[in-house]
Amino acid sequence: MRVNQNMIRQVQQRILQAQEELAKQTVEVTVGGGAVRVIMNGQQEIVEIHIEPDVVDPEDVEMLQDLIIAAVNEAVERSRDLAQDSMGSLLGGMGLPPGLF
């Protein structure tokens, strides 16, 4: 299938618009019964981390570190899913062959 330059420009423009929209969308993850909350945008950038003061125990820093890692990893996964859904529907709706972009 031959793709013309105009179609490529349209796809690039739509991808840029989708990326701008993803930057505005967020996912929120809480772990440890709400002890740690991470908010991340659709571009896998952490927007906010909130830690409940009662979970900060100088004698158990490792637990807090584990909670933060778990929250960030889950937020990254959800953010990737958000981006994949957004881009997949964008490109799929354009009737482009799979693997083109």
C-alpha positions as CSV (number, residue, x, y, z in Angstrom):
1,M,0.0,0.0,0.0
2,R,1.4,3.4,-1.0
3,V,1.0,6.2,1.5
4,N,1.1,9.8,0.2
5,Q,2.8,12.7,2.0
6,N,-0.5,14.4,2.8
7,M,-1.7,11.3,4.6
8,I,1.6,11.1,6.6
9,R,1.3,14.8,7.6
10,Q,-2.3,14.2,8.8
11,V,-1.2,11.2,10.8
12,Q,1.7,13.2,12.4
13,Q,-0.7,16.1,13.2
14,R,-3.2,13.7,14.9
15,I,-0.4,12.0,16.8
16,L,0.8,15.3,18.1
17,Q,-2.7,16.3,19.2
18,A,-3.2,12.9,20.9
19,Q,0.1,13.4,22.8
20,E,-1.0,16.8,23.9
21,E,-4.3,15.3,25.1
22,L,-2.4,12.5,26.9
23,A,-0.4,15.1,28.8
24,K,-3.6,16.5,30.2
25,Q,-5.1,13.1,31.2
26,T,-4.0,11.5,34.5
27,V,-4.2,8.1,36.2
28,E,-4.3,7.9,40.0
29,V,-3.0,4.9,42.0
30,T,-3.1,4.3,45.7
31,V,-1.3,1.5,47.6
32,G,-1.1,0.4,51.2
33,G,-4.7,1.3,51.9
34,G,-4.2,4.8,50.7
35,A,-0.8,5.3,52.4
36,V,0.8,6.3,49.1
37,R,-0.9,7.9,46.2
38,V,0.8,8.6,42.8
39,I,-0.8,10.7,40.0
40,M,0.8,10.3,36.6
41,N,-0.1,11.8,33.2
42,G,-0.5,9.9,29.9
43,Q,3.1,10.7,29.0
44,Q,4.4,8.7,32.0
45,E,5.3,11.9,34.0
46,I,4.7,11.9,37.7
47,V,2.5,14.8,38.5
48,E,2.1,14.2,42.3
49,I,3.1,11.8,45.0
50,H,1.3,12.0,48.3
51,I,2.4,10.1,51.4
52,E,0.3,9.8,54.5
53,P,2.4,11.1,57.5
54,D,1.6,8.1,59.6
55,V,3.3,5.7,57.1
56,V,6.6,7.6,57.5
57,D,8.5,5.5,60.1
58,P,12.2,6.1,60.4
59,E,12.6,2.6,61.7
60,D,11.0,1.1,58.5
61,V,12.1,3.2,55.6
62,E,12.2,0.1,53.4
63,M,8.4,-0.4,53.7
64,L,7.8,3.2,52.5
65,Q,10.2,2.7,49.6
66,D,8.4,-0.5,48.6
67,L,5.1,1.3,48.7
68,I,6.4,4.1,46.5
69,I,7.9,1.7,44.0
70,A,4.6,-0.3,43.8
71,A,2.6,2.8,43.3
72,V,4.9,4.3,40.6
73,N,5.1,1.0,38.7
74,E,1.3,0.6,38.7
75,A,0.9,4.2,37.6
76,V,3.3,3.7,34.7
77,E,1.4,0.6,33.6
78,R,-2.0,2.4,33.7
79,S,-0.5,5.4,31.9
80,R,0.9,3.2,29.2
81,D,-2.5,1.6,28.8
82,L,-4.1,5.0,28.5
83,A,-1.6,6.0,25.8
84,Q,-2.0,2.7,24.0
85,D,-5.8,3.0,24.0
86,S,-5.6,6.6,22.7
87,M,-3.1,5.9,20.0
88,G,-4.7,2.6,19.0
89,S,-8.1,4.2,18.4
90,L,-6.5,7.1,16.6
91,L,-4.5,5.0,14.1
92,G,-7.1,2.2,13.8
93,G,-9.8,4.8,13.0
94,M,-7.7,6.1,10.1
95,G,-7.7,2.7,8.3
96,L,-3.9,2.5,8.3
97,P,-2.3,-0.9,7.9
98,P,-1.0,-2.4,11.1
99,G,2.7,-1.7,11.8
100,L,2.8,1.4,9.6
101,F,3.7,3.6,12.6
